[in-house]
């Protein structure tokens, strides 16, 4: 198996109200953590393919807000607001996320997602584990049907490309 094969493999599993995605990166844990937590890095790789992140504000502390805008190739803007619950540098980030308006007010009717992101290091590589929990099985089902796994896989591919550029 070539070295890159490990980092390109993604595994997923799902429960009644959550799903888990794991992926390895050929980068040290501290660098992967920084790519997830510093706006100048996040704006370079986060989001669906072809989207840009013209606004990315991160207040990295429990109770702090991550507020960003994803702009589609057609110019449509989608705002997201996340509130950090827990940060253990460089091992773990927990936050609640939902779609919002440009002022950071949550949009009614959109289910919240509880993200738990774990960063573990093994021989200079990083295992990234993302668990996303929902309030109901229906919310999870709707999100999976919208293509969340495929979209997150593409986003993590963009992260891998970005990490290879900055190492």
Secondary structure by P-SEA (a helix, b strand, c coil): ccccccccbbbbbbcccbbbbbbbbcccaaaaaaaaccaaaaaaccccccccccbbbbcccccccbbbbbbcccbbbbbbbbbbccccccccccbbbbbbcccccccccbbbbbbbbbbbbcccbbbbbbbbbcccaaaaaaaaaacaaaaaaaaaaaaaaaaaaac
